[in-house]
């Protein structure tokens, strides 16, 4: 079960929250999940370490429960907006129209699954069908009707858009980013990226 958000104390009996955050953010299945860290420690070194591990929020105790609530609301809302923007962008800048409520739920499940497994270079239609419990025919129809794009094209575009986001983090090398978004080699990633955006990853970062 993948949660929508993780709240974790830094001081834990067997493993500290920073280590767990590193595990969450380095695993393609959980790297997209917002992580809120709670701690009684206020030193800046620990805050910096948490941010380097991609923690989404860092709250020191005693914290205001209303502030925690608003932090959670903001993180979840921003993630929803990002997904809607991604769907709109990848579908050719047109929002899905006339999509039934059940199909919208499925599209959310589909996009979340692709996002969660984007680091897997062997991500396939068969794997998606098996995980979502749907036939190939149904999957192709729902994605065509809901997003007006092929499944493989959606996966590729998701890889490239995630790469654009990661390129803003200059602590990651282009080679590291290429593997994080599921390309088997940095050179192939650069070729595909340039074909899509008319510039290399290095030029985009500059």
C-alpha positions as CSV (number, residue, x, y, z in Angstrom):
1,X,0.0,0.0,0.0
2,X,1.4,3.4,-1.0
3,X,0.3,6.2,1.3
4,X,-0.4,9.7,0.0
5,X,2.0,11.3,2.5
6,X,4.5,10.2,5.2
7,X,4.9,11.9,8.6
8,X,8.0,10.6,10.3
9,X,9.8,11.5,13.5
10,X,13.6,11.7,13.2
11,X,14.2,9.9,16.5
12,X,13.1,6.3,16.1
13,X,13.9,3.1,18.1
14,X,15.7,1.2,15.3
15,X,16.4,3.6,12.5
16,X,16.4,7.4,12.3
17,X,14.0,9.4,10.2
18,X,16.7,10.7,8.0
19,X,17.8,7.2,6.9
20,X,14.1,6.3,6.2
21,X,13.7,9.5,4.2
22,X,16.7,8.5,2.1
23,X,15.1,5.1,1.5
24,X,11.8,6.5,0.6
25,X,13.2,9.1,-1.9
26,X,15.7,6.7,-3.5
27,X,13.1,4.0,-4.2
28,X,11.1,4.6,-7.5
29,X,8.0,3.2,-5.9
30,X,7.9,5.8,-3.1
31,X,10.1,8.7,-4.3
32,X,7.0,10.8,-5.3
33,X,5.4,10.6,-1.8
34,X,5.8,13.8,0.3
35,X,7.7,13.3,3.5
36,X,7.2,15.5,6.6
37,X,9.9,15.2,9.2
38,X,9.3,16.0,12.9
39,X,12.0,16.6,15.4
40,X,12.9,18.2,18.7
41,X,16.4,19.1,17.3
42,X,16.8,22.5,15.8
43,X,20.4,22.5,14.5
44,X,20.9,23.7,10.9
45,X,23.1,20.8,9.9
46,X,20.3,18.3,10.4
47,X,17.8,20.6,8.5
48,X,20.3,20.8,5.6
49,X,20.7,17.0,5.7
50,X,16.9,16.5,5.5
51,X,16.6,18.8,2.5
52,X,19.5,17.0,0.7
53,X,17.6,13.8,1.2
54,X,14.5,15.5,-0.5
55,X,12.3,15.8,2.6
56,X,9.4,18.0,1.7
57,X,8.9,19.7,5.1
58,X,10.8,19.9,8.4
59,X,8.9,20.8,11.6
60,X,10.5,21.3,15.0
61,X,8.8,20.5,18.2
62,X,6.8,21.8,19.8
63,X,5.0,22.5,16.5
64,X,1.6,24.1,16.0
65,X,-0.9,21.4,15.0
66,X,-2.7,23.8,12.7
67,X,0.5,24.6,10.9
68,X,1.2,20.8,10.5
69,X,-2.3,20.4,9.1
70,X,-1.9,23.3,6.6
71,X,1.5,21.9,5.6
72,X,-0.1,18.5,4.8
73,X,-2.9,20.2,2.9
74,X,-0.5,22.3,0.9
75,X,1.8,19.3,0.0
76,X,-1.2,17.2,-1.2
77,X,-2.8,20.0,-3.1
78,X,0.5,20.9,-4.9
79,X,1.0,17.2,-5.8
80,X,-2.6,17.0,-7.3
81,X,-2.0,20.2,-9.3
82,X,1.3,18.9,-10.6
83,X,-0.4,15.7,-11.7
84,X,-3.2,17.6,-13.4
85,X,-0.7,19.9,-15.1
86,X,1.3,16.8,-16.2
87,X,-1.8,15.2,-17.7
88,X,-2.7,18.4,-19.5
89,X,0.8,18.9,-20.8
90,X,1.3,15.4,-22.0
91,X,-2.1,15.2,-23.6
92,X,-1.3,18.0,-25.9
93,X,-2.2,21.0,-23.7
94,X,-5.9,20.0,-23.7
95,X,-7.6,18.8,-20.5
96,X,-9.5,15.6,-20.8
97,X,-13.1,16.4,-21.3
98,X,-16.2,14.2,-20.9
99,X,-14.3,11.7,-18.8
100,X,-16.5,9.7,-16.5
101,X,-15.8,9.8,-12.8
102,X,-14.7,6.2,-12.7
103,X,-12.3,6.8,-15.6
104,X,-10.9,9.8,-13.9
105,X,-10.1,7.6,-10.9
106,X,-8.5,5.1,-13.2
107,X,-6.4,7.8,-14.9
108,X,-5.2,8.9,-11.5
109,X,-4.2,5.3,-10.7
110,X,-2.5,5.0,-14.0
111,X,-0.5,8.2,-13.8
112,X,0.5,7.5,-10.2
113,X,1.7,4.0,-11.1
114,X,3.8,5.3,-14.1
115,X,5.2,8.1,-11.9
116,X,6.1,5.6,-9.1
117,X,7.9,3.3,-11.5
118,X,9.4,5.8,-13.9
119,X,12.9,4.7,-12.8
120,X,12.3,1.2,-14.2
121,X,13.7,1.0,-17.7
122,X,11.7,-2.1,-18.4
123,X,8.3,-0.6,-17.5
124,X,5.8,-2.1,-20.0
125,X,2.2,-2.2,-20.9
126,X,2.0,-5.8,-19.7
127,X,3.3,-4.8,-16.3
128,X,0.9,-1.9,-16.0
129,X,-2.0,-4.1,-17.0
130,X,-1.1,-6.7,-14.4
131,X,-0.7,-4.2,-11.6
132,X,-3.9,-2.3,-12.4
133,X,-5.9,-5.5,-13.1
134,X,-7.0,-4.5,-16.6
135,X,-6.7,-5.9,-20.1
136,X,-4.6,-4.4,-22.8
137,X,-7.6,-3.5,-24.8
138,X,-9.3,-1.7,-21.9
139,X,-6.0,0.1,-21.0
140,X,-5.4,1.3,-24.5
141,X,-9.1,2.5,-24.8
142,X,-9.1,4.4,-21.4
143,X,-5.8,6.1,-22.1
144,X,-6.7,7.0,-25.7
145,X,-10.1,8.4,-24.6
146,X,-8.9,10.1,-21.4
147,X,-5.5,11.5,-22.5
148,X,-5.5,11.3,-26.3
149,X,-2.0,9.9,-26.3
150,X,-0.4,6.4,-26.7
151,X,0.8,4.6,-23.5
152,X,4.4,4.4,-24.6
153,X,4.4,8.1,-25.6
154,X,2.9,9.0,-22.2
155,X,5.6,6.9,-20.4
156,X,8.4,8.6,-22.5
157,X,7.0,12.1,-21.9
158,X,6.7,11.4,-18.2
159,X,10.4,10.3,-18.1
160,X,11.4,13.5,-19.9
161,X,9.3,15.8,-17.8
162,X,10.6,14.2,-14.6
163,X,14.1,14.7,-16.0
164,X,13.4,18.4,-16.5
165,X,12.4,18.7,-12.9
166,X,15.5,16.8,-11.6
167,X,17.8,18.9,-13.8
168,X,17.0,21.9,-11.5
169,X,18.9,20.0,-8.8
170,X,22.5,20.7,-9.6
171,X,23.7,18.1,-7.0
172,X,22.6,15.4,-9.4
173,X,24.7,14.5,-12.4
174,X,23.1,14.2,-15.8
175,X,24.0,10.5,-15.8
176,X,22.4,10.0,-12.4
177,X,19.2,11.7,-13.6
178,X,19.1,9.6,-16.8
179,X,19.0,6.4,-14.7
180,X,16.5,7.8,-12.2
181,X,14.0,8.4,-15.0
182,X,14.5,4.9,-16.6
183,X,17.0,5.4,-19.4
184,X,19.6,2.7,-19.9
185,X,22.4,5.1,-20.9
186,X,23.1,8.8,-20.5
187,X,23.9,9.2,-24.1
188,X,20.6,7.8,-25.3
189,X,18.8,10.0,-22.7
190,X,20.6,13.1,-24.1
191,X,19.6,12.2,-27.6
192,X,15.9,11.6,-26.7
193,X,15.8,14.8,-24.6
194,X,17.2,16.9,-27.4
195,X,14.7,15.4,-29.8
196,X,11.9,16.4,-27.5
197,X,13.0,19.9,-26.3
198,X,15.5,21.0,-29.0
199,X,18.3,21.2,-26.5
200,X,20.6,18.8,-24.6
201,X,20.1,18.2,-20.8
202,X,23.3,20.2,-20.2
203,X,21.9,23.2,-22.2
204,X,18.6,23.0,-20.4
205,X,20.3,23.1,-17.0
206,X,22.4,26.1,-18.1
